[in-house]
Amino acid sequence: MTRPPNADGAPAPAGAPARDAEVVCLGESMVTFLPRAPGRLAEVPAFDRAIGGAESNVACTLARSGHTARWVSRVGTDGFGDHLLAAVAGCGVDTSHVQRDPLRPTGIYFRTAGERPTGLDGEATDRGEVLYHRAGSAASAMTPGLLDPAALHRARILHLTGITAALSDGCLGVLRTLTRRTPDRPLVSFDVNYRADLWREPAQGPGLLLGLARGCDLVFVGEDEAAAAWDLHGPRAVRAALPEPATLVVKHGAAGATAFDRQADGTDTVTFAPALRVEVVAPVGAGDAFAAGFLSGTLRALPVFTRLRLGHLTAAAALTVPGDLGTPPGRALADRLAALGPDGWGALRLGPGWTADGAHRTTGTVNDPGTPNPPGAGRASTAARHAPDRHRDSEVRT
């Protein structure tokens, strides 16, 4: 596989920056308010406070999985900023490079329990509501000149998402700078995270995201996102539009995920790993958790098939809690489940609390996963992805 220096634990070449963290995640995190009862925002009488943000979710999950992680961002000097810093640091994440802005607030948002809209025509009408109060936030004022390059480059992996690019021209400039290919940069991971309603000029968003993704080494994108943003259908069409990243992961909702991994001779190894069945409590945060699981496997130089399975398992931890952050499975449990044969994997049924007590049902045995299922195996339809059955296949969504 083609990899930037030190991506898989190899010694950095002379002159490369010393790596003092395994992963650095840059982006806005917000205080989120989760409804205590079902219903529209207009009808919910009370909310519980939590935290949410794609990049800090990844950092927290990786730190709780035993990796060293740093979160780089900006928050206000208000109480919400205090809460965010305490909560993220409480997960074991280095927050020493988070700047405090006395003039701008920390972002907040309210949401219901459904899934965010993707922008696809004809999608289900039971999507959740999300109400952001993030315009003019401290994080939206990020610019390349305000950030410490050393804090971003002293890592084996730098993880970014397309959400940051939508926040402001300055934030877009940050991502353009960080996705520029330079000899000493870490492996740059990018989750497309297309949010049509975040872009001030929606028509520009898809093209900008495609350009940013082309500058990265590892890209995550949902098949529904690729259809909504770029009118691309199927993993091979996405790969044709994104030939530059060494690794491309296309998520198929309930069906699983396909990874394209570039080899030294320029060809791709294509790996498909089916998802598993989960009792879904709330779907928000599963895409971030999937990325964290895959990145954990990348840091450990595990086979791509195992990385995909770790992504599915970590997503299942997020799917079985009401907030953005689930408790990731311990490494021994995750490795054991990731090594199950096809029958054992297919028999898994994961519900709330499965990562805490290891409770799960499987008729399979622990063994070498062997040859992965062929790429292109049946993908879930839009109707299947949005089926109301709570015991449904885990949906890896961004």
C-alpha positions as CSV (number, residue, x, y, z in Angstrom):
1,M,0.0,0.0,0.0
2,T,1.1,3.5,-0.7
3,R,1.4,5.4,2.6
4,P,2.8,8.7,3.8
5,P,5.7,8.6,6.3
6,N,5.0,7.0,9.6
7,A,1.4,6.2,8.7
8,D,1.5,2.6,9.9
9,G,4.1,2.9,12.6
10,A,7.3,2.9,10.5
11,P,10.1,5.2,11.6
12,A,9.8,8.7,10.2
13,P,12.5,9.7,7.7
14,A,15.2,12.2,8.6
15,G,13.8,15.7,8.8
16,A,10.2,14.6,9.3
17,P,8.5,16.1,12.4
18,A,8.4,14.0,15.6
19,R,5.0,12.4,16.2
20,D,3.7,13.1,19.7
21,A,0.2,11.9,19.0
22,E,-1.3,9.0,17.0
23,V,-4.2,11.1,15.7
24,V,-5.0,14.8,15.6
25,C,-8.6,15.8,14.8
26,L,-9.5,19.4,13.8
27,G,-13.0,20.8,13.7
28,E,-15.9,22.3,15.6
29,S,-17.5,20.6,18.5
30,M,-20.8,21.9,20.0
31,V,-22.9,21.4,23.0
32,T,-25.9,19.4,21.9
33,F,-29.3,19.1,23.5
34,L,-31.1,15.8,23.2
35,P,-34.8,15.4,23.7
36,R,-36.1,13.6,26.7
37,A,-39.2,12.5,24.8
38,P,-40.0,11.8,21.2
39,G,-41.6,14.4,19.0
40,R,-40.9,17.5,17.0
41,L,-38.7,20.2,18.5
42,A,-41.7,22.4,18.9
43,E,-43.3,19.7,21.1
44,V,-40.3,18.4,23.2
45,P,-40.6,19.8,26.7
46,A,-37.1,19.1,28.0
47,F,-33.6,18.2,26.8
48,D,-30.5,16.6,28.2
49,R,-27.1,18.2,27.5
50,A,-24.3,16.3,25.7
51,I,-21.5,17.1,23.3
52,G,-21.3,16.6,19.6
53,G,-18.9,17.2,16.7
54,A,-17.7,14.9,14.1
55,E,-14.0,15.4,14.7
56,S,-14.1,15.5,18.5
57,N,-16.3,12.4,18.4
58,V,-13.5,10.6,16.5
59,A,-10.9,11.9,18.9
60,C,-12.9,10.8,22.0
61,T,-13.6,7.4,20.6
62,L,-10.0,6.8,19.6
63,A,-8.8,7.9,23.1
64,R,-11.3,5.6,24.8
65,S,-10.0,2.8,22.6
66,G,-6.4,3.3,23.9
67,H,-4.9,5.6,21.3
68,T,-3.4,9.0,21.9
69,A,-5.6,11.7,20.4
70,R,-5.5,15.5,20.2
71,W,-8.4,17.8,19.3
72,V,-7.6,21.2,17.8
73,S,-10.4,23.7,17.6
74,R,-11.7,27.0,19.0
75,V,-14.4,27.6,21.6
76,G,-15.8,30.6,23.4
77,T,-14.9,31.6,26.9
78,D,-18.5,30.8,27.9
79,G,-19.8,28.0,30.1
80,F,-20.5,25.9,27.0
81,G,-16.9,26.1,26.1
82,D,-15.9,25.1,29.6
83,H,-18.2,22.1,29.4
84,L,-16.9,21.0,26.0
85,L,-13.3,21.1,27.1
86,A,-14.0,19.2,30.2
87,A,-16.0,16.6,28.5
88,V,-13.5,16.0,25.6
89,A,-10.5,16.0,28.0
90,G,-12.5,13.6,30.2
91,C,-12.3,11.0,27.4
92,G,-8.5,11.2,27.5
93,V,-8.1,13.6,24.6
94,D,-5.4,16.3,24.6
95,T,-7.2,19.6,24.4
96,S,-4.1,21.8,25.1
97,H,-4.3,23.3,21.5
98,V,-8.0,24.4,21.7
99,Q,-8.1,28.1,21.6
100,R,-10.6,30.3,23.7
101,D,-12.3,33.2,21.9
102,P,-13.6,35.9,24.2
103,L,-15.6,37.6,21.4
104,R,-17.4,34.6,19.8
105,P,-19.7,32.0,21.4
106,T,-19.4,28.2,21.5
107,G,-21.8,26.6,19.0
108,I,-24.8,24.7,20.3
109,Y,-27.5,22.6,18.6
110,F,-30.8,20.9,19.3
111,R,-31.9,17.7,17.6
112,T,-34.6,15.0,17.7
113,A,-33.9,11.3,17.5
114,G,-34.2,10.7,13.7
115,E,-31.5,10.8,11.1
116,R,-30.2,13.9,9.4
117,P,-31.4,14.6,5.9
118,T,-28.9,13.8,3.2
119,G,-30.3,16.0,0.4
120,L,-31.5,13.0,-1.7
121,D,-34.8,13.3,-3.5
122,G,-37.5,11.0,-2.2
123,E,-35.8,10.2,1.1
124,A,-37.9,9.2,4.1
125,T,-40.1,11.8,5.7
126,D,-39.3,10.7,9.2
127,R,-35.9,12.4,9.3
128,G,-34.9,14.0,12.5
129,E,-34.8,17.7,13.1
130,V,-31.5,19.5,13.7
131,L,-31.4,23.1,14.8
132,Y,-28.0,24.7,14.8
133,H,-26.9,27.9,16.6
134,R,-23.3,28.0,15.3
135,A,-23.2,31.0,12.9
136,G,-20.4,33.3,14.0
137,S,-19.1,30.7,16.5
138,A,-15.5,30.7,17.8
139,A,-14.7,27.7,15.6
140,S,-16.0,29.3,12.5
141,A,-13.3,32.0,12.9
142,M,-10.5,29.4,12.4
143,T,-8.0,30.5,9.7
144,P,-4.7,29.0,8.7
145,G,-2.8,31.8,10.5
146,L,-4.5,31.1,13.8
147,L,-3.5,27.4,14.0
148,D,-0.2,25.9,15.2
149,P,1.2,23.8,12.3
150,A,3.3,21.8,14.6
151,A,0.3,20.7,16.7
152,L,-1.4,19.4,13.5
153,H,1.6,17.7,11.9
154,R,3.1,16.0,14.9
155,A,0.8,13.0,14.5
156,R,0.6,9.8,12.5
157,I,-2.9,10.7,11.2
158,L,-4.6,14.1,10.8
159,H,-8.4,13.6,10.6
160,L,-10.6,16.2,9.0
161,T,-14.2,16.4,7.7
162,G,-16.1,18.4,5.1
163,I,-18.2,20.0,7.8
164,T,-15.4,22.4,8.7
165,A,-15.1,23.5,5.1
166,A,-18.8,24.7,5.2
167,L,-18.4,26.9,8.2
168,S,-16.6,29.9,6.8
169,D,-14.2,31.0,4.1
170,G,-11.4,30.9,6.8
171,C,-12.3,27.3,7.7
172,L,-12.3,26.4,4.0
173,G,-8.8,27.9,3.8
174,V,-7.7,25.8,6.7
175,L,-8.8,22.6,4.9
176,R,-7.2,23.7,1.7
177,T,-3.9,24.2,3.5
178,L,-4.0,20.9,5.3
179,T,-5.0,18.9,2.3
180,R,-2.1,20.3,0.2
181,R,0.3,17.5,-0.4
182,T,3.6,18.2,1.3
183,P,6.5,15.7,1.9
184,D,6.4,15.9,5.7
185,R,2.6,15.8,6.4
186,P,1.0,12.9,8.3
187,L,-1.6,10.6,6.7
188,V,-4.5,12.9,6.0
189,S,-7.9,11.3,6.7
190,F,-11.1,13.0,5.4
191,D,-14.7,12.2,6.1
192,V,-16.8,13.9,3.4
193,N,-19.7,14.5,5.8
194,Y,-21.8,16.3,3.2
195,R,-24.4,18.6,4.8
196,A,-26.3,20.4,2.1
197,D,-28.0,22.8,4.6
198,L,-24.6,24.0,6.1
199,W,-23.3,25.5,2.9
200,R,-24.0,29.2,2.4
201,E,-23.9,28.6,-1.3
202,P,-25.2,25.0,-1.7
203,A,-24.2,24.7,-5.3
204,Q,-20.5,25.2,-4.5
205,G,-20.3,22.6,-1.7
206,P,-20.1,19.4,-3.7
207,G,-17.3,20.6,-6.0
208,L,-15.3,22.0,-3.1
209,L,-15.6,18.7,-1.2
210,L,-14.5,16.7,-4.1
211,G,-11.4,18.9,-4.5
212,L,-10.5,18.5,-0.8
213,A,-11.1,14.8,-0.9
214,R,-8.6,14.4,-3.8
215,G,-5.9,15.9,-1.7
216,C,-6.3,13.3,1.1
217,D,-4.8,9.9,1.7
218,L,-7.8,8.2,3.3
219,V,-11.4,9.2,2.4
220,F,-14.7,8.1,3.9
221,V,-17.9,8.8,2.1
222,G,-21.5,7.4,2.3
223,E,-22.9,6.0,-0.9
224,D,-26.0,8.2,-0.3
225,E,-23.7,11.2,0.2
226,A,-21.9,10.5,-3.1
227,A,-25.3,10.3,-4.9
228,A,-26.6,13.5,-3.3
229,A,-23.4,15.6,-3.7
230,W,-21.9,14.3,-7.0
231,D,-24.6,12.2,-8.6
232,L,-22.3,9.2,-8.4
233,H,-23.9,5.8,-7.9
234,G,-22.0,2.7,-6.7
235,P,-18.5,2.4,-5.2
236,R,-16.7,2.0,-8.4
237,A,-18.1,5.3,-9.7
238,V,-17.0,7.0,-6.6
239,R,-13.5,5.5,-7.0
240,A,-13.3,6.7,-10.6
241,A,-14.1,10.2,-9.4
242,L,-11.6,9.9,-6.5
243,P,-8.5,8.1,-7.8
244,E,-6.0,10.1,-5.7
245,P,-6.5,8.8,-2.1
246,A,-4.5,5.7,-1.3
247,T,-7.6,4.3,0.5
248,L,-11.2,5.1,-0.2
249,V,-14.0,3.7,2.0
250,V,-17.6,3.8,0.6
251,K,-20.3,3.1,3.1
252,H,-23.4,1.3,1.9
253,G,-25.7,2.0,4.9
254,A,-27.3,-1.3,6.1
255,A,-25.3,-3.5,3.6
256,G,-21.8,-2.7,4.8
257,A,-18.8,-0.9,3.4
258,T,-16.3,-1.3,0.5
259,A,-12.6,-0.2,0.7
260,F,-10.4,0.5,-2.2
261,D,-6.7,0.2,-1.2
262,R,-4.1,1.4,-3.7
263,Q,-1.1,-1.0,-4.1
264,A,2.4,-0.2,-5.0
265,D,1.8,-1.2,-8.7
266,G,-1.1,1.3,-8.9
267,T,-3.9,-1.2,-8.8
268,D,-6.6,-1.4,-6.1
269,T,-7.4,-4.2,-3.7
270,V,-11.1,-4.0,-3.3
271,T,-12.6,-5.3,0.0
272,F,-16.2,-5.5,1.1
273,A,-17.3,-6.2,4.7
274,P,-21.0,-6.6,5.6
275,A,-22.5,-4.7,8.5
276,L,-24.0,-6.4,11.4
277,R,-27.4,-6.2,13.1
278,V,-27.9,-3.7,15.9
279,E,-30.8,-2.6,18.1
280,V,-30.7,1.1,17.1
281,V,-31.3,3.7,19.8
282,A,-30.2,6.7,17.7
283,P,-28.3,6.8,14.4
284,V,-26.4,10.0,15.0
285,G,-22.6,9.6,15.5
286,A,-22.3,6.2,13.8
287,G,-20.4,7.6,10.9
288,D,-17.8,9.2,13.2
289,A,-17.6,6.0,15.2
290,F,-17.0,4.0,12.0
291,A,-14.2,6.3,11.0
292,A,-12.6,5.9,14.5
293,G,-12.8,2.1,14.3
294,F,-11.2,2.1,10.9
295,L,-8.5,4.5,12.0
296,S,-7.8,2.4,15.0
297,G,-7.2,-0.5,12.7
298,T,-5.0,1.6,10.5
299,L,-2.9,2.7,13.4
300,R,-2.4,-0.9,14.3
301,A,-1.6,-1.8,10.7
302,L,-4.4,-4.4,10.6
303,P,-5.7,-5.9,7.3
304,V,-8.3,-3.7,5.5
305,F,-11.0,-6.3,6.1
306,T,-10.4,-6.2,9.8
307,R,-10.4,-2.3,9.8
308,L,-13.8,-2.4,8.1
309,R,-15.1,-4.8,10.7
310,L,-13.7,-2.6,13.5
311,G,-15.5,0.3,11.9
312,H,-18.8,-1.6,12.0
313,L,-18.3,-2.6,15.6
314,T,-17.4,0.9,16.8
315,A,-20.4,2.2,14.9
316,A,-22.6,-0.3,16.7
317,A,-21.4,1.2,20.0
318,A,-22.7,4.6,18.9
319,L,-25.9,3.3,17.5
320,T,-26.9,1.7,20.8
321,V,-26.8,5.0,22.9
322,P,-29.0,8.1,22.6
323,G,-26.1,10.6,22.1
324,D,-23.2,11.0,19.7
325,L,-20.7,9.1,21.8
326,G,-21.0,5.4,22.7
327,T,-18.5,3.4,24.8
328,P,-16.3,1.6,22.3
329,P,-15.7,-2.1,22.8
330,G,-12.6,-3.0,24.6
331,R,-9.8,-4.0,22.2
332,A,-9.8,-7.7,23.2
333,L,-13.6,-7.9,22.6
334,A,-13.4,-6.0,19.3
335,D,-10.6,-8.1,18.0
336,R,-12.4,-11.3,18.9
337,L,-15.6,-10.3,17.2
338,A,-13.8,-8.9,14.2
339,A,-12.1,-12.3,13.7
340,L,-15.4,-14.2,13.6
341,G,-16.1,-16.3,10.5
342,P,-19.0,-15.2,8.2
343,D,-21.6,-17.3,10.1
344,G,-20.6,-15.9,13.5
345,W,-20.5,-12.4,12.3
346,G,-23.9,-12.8,10.6
347,A,-25.4,-14.2,13.8
348,L,-24.3,-11.2,16.0
349,R,-27.1,-9.1,17.5
350,L,-25.9,-6.1,19.5
351,G,-28.1,-4.1,21.8
352,P,-27.7,-1.3,24.4
353,G,-24.9,-2.1,26.9
354,W,-23.1,-4.6,24.7
355,T,-19.8,-2.9,25.1
356,A,-20.0,-2.7,28.8
357,D,-20.8,-6.3,29.7
358,G,-19.9,-8.1,26.5
359,A,-23.4,-9.4,26.1
360,H,-24.0,-10.6,22.6
361,R,-25.3,-13.7,20.9
362,T,-23.4,-15.5,18.2
363,T,-23.6,-19.1,16.9
364,G,-20.2,-18.7,15.2
365,T,-16.7,-19.5,16.5
366,V,-13.7,-17.3,16.7
367,N,-11.4,-17.9,13.8
368,D,-9.6,-16.3,11.0
369,P,-12.1,-14.2,8.9
370,G,-10.5,-15.6,5.8
371,T,-11.3,-14.3,2.4
372,P,-13.7,-11.3,2.6
373,N,-17.0,-11.3,0.7
374,P,-16.8,-10.0,-2.8
375,P,-17.2,-6.3,-3.4
376,G,-20.5,-5.2,-4.8
377,A,-22.5,-7.7,-2.7
378,G,-26.1,-6.6,-2.3
379,R,-26.4,-3.0,-1.2
380,A,-29.4,-1.8,0.9
381,S,-32.0,0.2,-0.9
382,T,-33.1,3.6,0.4
383,A,-36.3,1.9,1.7
384,A,-34.3,-0.7,3.6
385,R,-32.0,1.8,5.1
386,H,-34.9,3.7,6.5
387,A,-37.0,0.8,7.6
388,P,-38.7,1.3,11.0
389,D,-37.5,-2.0,12.4
390,R,-35.3,-1.2,15.4
391,H,-33.5,-4.6,15.1
392,R,-32.0,-3.6,11.8
393,D,-28.7,-3.7,10.2
394,S,-26.4,-1.0,11.6
395,E,-26.3,2.0,9.3
396,V,-23.0,3.6,8.9
397,R,-24.0,7.1,8.3
398,T,-22.1,10.4,8.4
